[in-house]
Amino acid sequence: MSLDRTPPYLQVVKELKARIVSGDLKDGDRLPSVRDIAQQWGIAQATAMKVLAALRADGLAESQTGVGTVVRSRKNLHRSAADRLKRALTTGKIYPENEYAKITAAELTEAPTWVGDLFGLDEGGRAIRRHRVTYNEDGPISASTSWFAPDLAETVPALLETDRIPGGTPSAIEAATGRRAVASEEASAAIRATSEVAEELGIEVGAPVSVGRNLYFDAEGGIVEVGESVAPEGRWKLHKS
């Protein structure tokens, strides 16, 4: 039997971060007080203070005079592919209340080599591409592209329309084909913004950005969706496990 040797305050931090990622704790919501944290998790008040300090250090909370510590995540939180998938399949929603996306392209087009290789396409083969920019009240916060196998053009024609798909693309594919996305894999790196990315996100060309590439798999290990997302510097990518 393995023991969790993570310091108690970090265990609480992880739990509160998970609630922020899931949207259970929304931007502006009041976090538990030091006393409440100490009582609820059975830790000392000095340890509870470290919990709130860690959330503030991560840019996910701030202190407000006369109020306490509140969630401040909209400028710093970038949800992982795994969290977007889980949210779509469990709630039918991908984005929290203060975020929305605009689909700027939905087409059957030549796939990049790395995408074609994943789908087993010949060089120059076409796949379905859906590109979107995500916004909150402050403006654009990320840009992302999803790729799908070309045969879905007939079975899920909504993928080729720029209208929003209620419940998200994983739910639409499951409804049409029975293939349910049950797992995800994601890799990320830091790069410099291209002119296209800079224009979409309202940042300078060459500014540092975080790029993530993700795969959604069905129960048999087949690839349901391939994606790539880009977010500006300073946005924490958190995963609820």
Steps between C-alpha positions, in 0.01 A plus 500: 500500500655831390491805720447853375810687612385828345512775767150555648474859375578391142229235520250775585642725226450217249139454605418870479675529163290210375184686602622810315585299187159327499318831538357404839684804636452783252690823451399736782381224735622525859740227606475338844660703778813390683283382789263310270787331318660398829174351629390331177833334423622454858817704465654781702403859419862575413484220243166629371661838442754330272211361292363843416851638449572224245180579305589870496854419384355298211288796395176318579389708798533844654428659836225761524469727803184426692420196284780247536670300226312465171557303181672699227554248222376652176835657407720210607318171449530290183309171522670187372358279226417236760292746698319630193412143402377409848293817524342441158405139574373557854329838475445549126701822526861567412539854625420660836246779521747783440653350184375438146646396165460612142548238228691681226549206262339160437626325189635188335858591419853363466623380837845584639738205482487434875119487492492287183738250658271461802196435282691276258451732202716513190721805451273790409193317629208709624341509843231708669635817659310712753674814624376714788603795715392502865415824679403633839394853592863616469540380141659196328664248733586208268481372145455134415457264208330159505559239229271206420518202264357583154232226513320701771407758236206278407409358842538826696440779244474757781879483524514689171282785622618801701196485726558394859439129563290458818682272742826528307654295221566184712131470581397556137740230380379258766136561407567434130752215519482350850868577552546661840817694583609350832865605533732779396869564455662841490847639440600865527788731422589868507544668162490849346176639359467498123337795325170308476499409870604851599210650307245259647616545861580870481867457591833589340653280232770293666347526848530179705197271486416153624394248236337169584427204273237254618342172394159362600470119494202264498479181708687301231785750485388655172553873454175699511647850482840666461541851630744785540451805722701816563476728803700815591758501776385519860205260467536195724399167346342294775359149487239358736573133568 
